[in-house]
Amino acid sequence: MKTAKDWFDDYAISHQHPTNQLVHYICVPLIFFSVIGLLMSIPSEPLENIFGLYNPLIENWAMVVTFFISIFYLRMGFWYFLQMLFFILLAIGGNFWLGNNVNLLLASAIIFIAAWVGQFWGHQIEGQKPSFLKDLQFLLIGPLWVVKKLS
């Protein structure tokens, strides 16, 4: 398994230009946030049917998916796990707030599309393809890279 340093070094190759980095500092958290919102928009009734009893810890698909994502971060290191757990909880809380004020599905879709447009624009400036085209796991490295850079 790659170490966190290996992942960050590989990710940094296509993220050298200051404008692309700035775009990533904004767009990567927005994409992560919007994916959580999209997952939270999926009706949770099937979860109750799959797992039998209602469990408030498994309130929606975002909780299920982020549980498995957290395992990825835990394997990278406990400190990375804690940082991303905080980030995940912020995204879930923010989406609960957003969903109480607007249509969560529509807002998440708009944020998702706009942030990806920004990402590809940043990579056009960089002159490099996005890292996730090489390995989909970079979709999980991006948020951690931003958290690490900003902390």
N, C-alpha and C positions, 0 to 999 in steps of 0.2 A: 504494500500500500504506500502511496505517496505521502510524504510528510507535508505539513502545512507550508513549510518553506518552499518545497518543490511546487506546490500548487500556486503559491503567490508569485514565485519566480516565473513560472510559465504564463500566468495571467498577466504579469507586468509587461511581457514582451509586446503585446498589442495594446498597451495602455501607457504610452510614453508621452504623448502630446498633452500639454497642459489643458487645452480646450477639451480634448476627449476625456481627460480625467475629471474635469469640472462637470461635464455632461453626465459622466458615470456617477459622480457624487449625488447628483439630483435624480437621474433617471433610474438607476438600479434600485434605490429604496422605493421609488414610486411603482416600479414593476412588481417588486416583492409585495408591497402593500396592496396593489390591485389584484394580484393573484390570490392573496388571502381573501380579499373581498369577493372575488369571483367564486372561490370555494365556499365562502359563507353564504353565497346566494343560492347554492344548490339546496333544494329541500332536504331537511334532515330526517324525515319520516323513514326513509329506507334504512338509516342507521339503527333506528329503534327496532326495525324488523330483522336486521341482520344480527344484531347483538342481543336481541331478546328483550331486555328490560331497558327502560329509559335510564340513562346515566348522564348527569349534568356535565361530567368531564368530557363526554363525547357528544357535545351539543351540535356540532356541525362538521362538515367535511374538512374544514380548515384545521380543526383540532386533530383529526385523524392524520391528515397529511403532514402537519407540522410535527407531530410525534415522531414520524419516521424520518423527517428531515433532521430533527434534533439528534437522532442517533448518528447520522452522518457527521454532524459537528462534534458530538461527543467523542467519536473515534479520532477526530483531528486533535483533540485536546480539551481538557475540562474548562479552561479559561475561554476558549473559542465557543464552547457550548454555552457558557453563562452569558457571554456577550450576545450571542444569537438568540438565546432564550429571551433576554430582555427586548431585543429587536422584534422578535415574533410576538411577544405579549403586547408591545406597543402597537404593532400592526393589527392585532386582533381587537384591542381596545379601540383603536382609531376607526376601525371598520364598524364596530358596534355603534359608535357615535355617528359615523357617516350614514349608516343604514337607518338610524332613527330620524334622520333629517332629510334624506333624499332617497331615491331609488338606488339601492346599493349595486345591483347588477349593472344598470346603465352607467353610473358613476365609475365603477371599477373598469368597465369596458372602455370608456373614454380615456381614463388615466392610463390603462394598459397600452392602448394604441398610440396615444401621444408620447408616452415614455419610450416605446420601441422606435418610433420615428426619430426621437432624439438620440437614442443609442446608435442607430444606423448612421445618422448624420455625424455623430462623433467619430465613428469608425471610418467614415469617408474622409474626414479631416485627418485622421491618424494614418490612413492609407493601409490599414491592416483589417483583415477579417475578424469578426468577433470570435473570441476564444471558444465559445460553446459550439461552434461549427466543427471544431476539432474533437471536443469531448463534452457531452451534455452535462457532466458534473460541474463544469464551469458555471452553469446557471446557479449552482449553490455556492460556488466560490465567490462570485461577484458581490453578493451582499456582505459576506464576511470580509472581503478585501476593502470594501467601502467602510465598514465599521472599524476595521483595523487602521485604515488611513486617517479616519476622523477622530480616533480615540487617542 
